[in-house]
Amino acid sequence: MKVPPELKYTKEHEWVRVRGQEAEVGITDFAQGELGDVVFVELPAVGTKLTQMKGFGTIDAVKTVSDLFAPVSGEVIAINTELKSNPALINQSPYEKGWMVRVKMSSPEELEKLLSSDDYQKALGAHA
């Protein structure tokens, strides 16, 4: 299971890749493995305002439907439209091709509330 060290994580298994004032968001390798084959993702429209740790969409998998939680607050500036026709990208490449939304952060200091890769791996240890 991969947990890239350059990303930030939530206890709800979302990841954030920060690029300046933008944050790219997806779900972790652990989460996609627990969900099983992803068959559909409901994402917000561009322009939607997100609030940290509030729901922003859902992910439907063979095993279950799960809510997605925003790791940071801000405005959605892009969605991964490829997921509409190929949601399996989340299973195949959760940290690269399986990204879900890009957000222009309104409160970058919220990143300090997220987990480092080491802290996320320790949190996962409780699930093992």
N, C-alpha and C positions, 0 to 999 in steps of 0.2 A: 504494500500500500504506500502510495506516494504522498508526502506532505512537504511541498516545496518551501524552503526556508525563507524565501523573499516575500511570501504572502502573509496576510493577516487572516484570522479565522474567528468564527463565532462558535459558541457551544451548540448551536443548532445546525452546524456543519456547512455553513456558507464560507466562501473564501473571498478575499478582496486583493486585487492587484492595483496598487496606486501608481498613477502616472500624472504627476503634477496635481492639478485640482480634480482630476478624473479618477474614478474607481471602477474597475471592471469586476463584475460579480458573477460567481457561479457556485456550484455545490462541490463538495470535496469527493475525492476518490472513495473514502469510507462511505459517504452518504449514497453515492451511486451504487456501490456494492450492496449496501443494505436494501436499497429500493428494488434492485433487480432491473430488468429491461425497461427503460423509459419509453413510453409510447406517446406522450403528449405533454407539452409545457404551456401553461397559460402565463403570459408575461404582460406587464403594463404597457400602455402606449407611450411613445416618445412624448415628453412634456409632463408626464405624471410626476408629482412630488412624492418622494418617499420619506418616511420617518424611521430613524434607527430602531431596529428590532420589532417593527410592525410588518404585517404581511404585505407582500407585493405581488404574489402570484401563487400558482400551484404547479406541482409536478405529478403527473400520473404515470405510474409504473405498473407492471404486471401484478406486483404484490400489494400495492397500496397507493393512496393519494396523499401527498404531503404538502403542507404550506411552505412557502418560501419567505424568509424574513430578511429585511433590508439590513445589511451590516452597517450602513452609513445613511445619513439623511442627505437629500439632495434631489435634483431633477434628472429624470431619465433622459439621456441625450442619444442613446442608441439601444436597439435590441438586436439580438442575434436572430435574424430572420431565417437563417438556415435551419434552425431548430424546428420550424413549422413543418418542413418537409422531411427532416432527418433528425428527430429527437434522440436517436441512438448516439449522436455525437457526444452527448453527456456521459454515456457509458464508455465510449471509445477514447475520449480525450477530455476528461472533466476540467483540466486546467488550461487547455489551449482552445481547441475548436468548440468545446462545449460551454463556453462562457454564455451568460444569459443577458445581462444588461450592463450598460455603461452609465455611470451617474456622475454629474457635476456636483461635487460635494458642497454642501452649504455649511458644514461644521467639521472641518478636517480634524479638529481635536477629538472627535469621536473615535478616531482610529486608536487612540490610547486605551479605549475600553475593550478592544479586541484582543484575541489571543495570538501570541507568537506561535511559530510552528512547534517549538518545544512544549509550550503550554498546551497547545491543541493535542499533541501526541500524549501528554500526560492525562488529559481529559479523556482521551480515547482508551487509555489503559483501564479506566473504570468500566468500560464497556466490554473489555476482553474477558 
